[in-house]
């Protein structure tokens, strides 16, 4: 089980760090810049968000959930919006905030700092109603999904617990049913992947279940911000069909062209799950495809790495990558993995 937990956080970190070099680029640009597919850590080019960072360093896609996991460990696995708020505030004081904070996260954090007497929901509600009215993609962003794996890890295979915990924590920064739906799909998949006798089929089924139940629970919240948008569940189902029926070598192209890999959670999560199906959940193969799909590569690869790493364990990740991640980011993933076990 420790190998599964370590596999999850290491897979998420590897996917994020490797995707940092290809972030925001098209497939053609990736091939031109790097002379082909990227299948190792590369120094991010000067026109990417991760510029000036070294090969193997992570971005917001991993640093936020890493800090969130620390807070969950301190709270003995009990989630709350206040916990999510404190994790975000801590992250805002790190080196990651300025180069990587997205529109939703940046404005929520700034308002938390500026108006400390206002309730947490008031910040998020104001964000949804005043700042981004009409710009729905900013609300349903993939940041909700990249920070969802910790809730899956502390669930110990209880998928329904993972989903309810994810709803609670996601509301602190992403206050709409689509963001919560996508986040719950990821946490449910990780929770299922913790089990010994499961399969990629069951993991994907639990992801769909999580997206449905997560959206339903979100819509029951009295302070949810509801707007018209694409169903994460429907798009996951589309991605499943693409992954199962596209010809060999065409899956990633089909996912990129029909689903997309942009910042919207209805693109990132379905494409990540489609990549997992296409590679039968194999960790490095899935991470490579995610890193080379283009656009939001750090987010897609981090999600893929977290789920596949949980399923196959830390040994499924290239030898030596653990040392690189720990050294380049001054962290200790083995220690964090050990601290998660007592939460069960």
C-alpha positions, 0 to 999 in steps of 0.5 A: 500500500505504501508503494501505491501511495508513493506511486500516486504522489510521485506520478503526479510530480513526475507528470507535472515536472515533465509537462512543464517543458511542453506547457502551452505548446501544440504537438507541432511546436513540441516536436520542433522545439525538442526534436520529437516527443518529450520522454524525459525531464527537460529545461522549460523554454524561456516562453513557458510559465516554468521559464527559469526553472530547472528540469525536474522542478514542479509547477502549481499542478503538483505544489498545491496538492502537495501542500494540501496533503500536508494540511490533511495529514495534520488534520488527520484526514478530516477535510474542511473548507477552512483547511483548503483555505489555509493550504491555498494561503500557504501556497500563495507565500511560495515561489510558485504563486507568481509564475503559476497562479491561474485566474481563479486561484490568484483572485481567490487568494488575493481576496482572502488576503485583502478582506480577511473578515469576509467569509470564504464563500463570499470571496469565491461568490464575488469572484464568480458573479463579478469578475468572471461573469460570462468567462465560464472557462475561468471558473471550471478550471483544471486546478480543481482536478489536479488537487483532487488526488489527496482526497482519494489517498486518504479515503483508503478505498472508500470511494464515497468518502473520497467524493464527499471530501472532494466536494468540501475541499473544492468549494474553497476555490472552485465554486461550480458543479463542473469543477467539482464534478471533474475533481470528484472523478479524479479522487474517485479514480485514485480511491479505486486504484488503491484497491488490490483487486481492481482494474482500469475498467473499474477505475474508469467506472468509478471516475464516471461515478465520481463525476456524476455524484460530485456534480449532484452533491455540488448542486445541493450546496446552497452557495454553489455558482451554477452556470451553463457549461459542458457536462464533464460526465458526458465528455468522459464518456466521449473520451472512453469511446475515443480510447476504445474505438480509435485506431492504434496511434490515433487515440491521442490525436482524436482526444486532442482534436475532439475533447481538447487539452485546454484549461477547462476541466471538461477537457483536462479530465476526460483527456487524461482518462482517455490516455489511461485507457489507451495505455491500459493504465501503464504509468510512464507510457500514459505520462509520455502521451499526456506530456505530448498532447499539448496545451495544459500538459502539466495538468493532464500529465499530473492527473494521469501520473497520480492515477496510474502511479496509484494503480501500478505503484512507485516501481512503475515509474522510471528508476531515479526519478524519485531522487530527481524530484526530491532533489530538484524540489527540496521535498521528501515524497517517501516521508509524505507517503509514510505519513498518509498511512496512519490516516486510515 
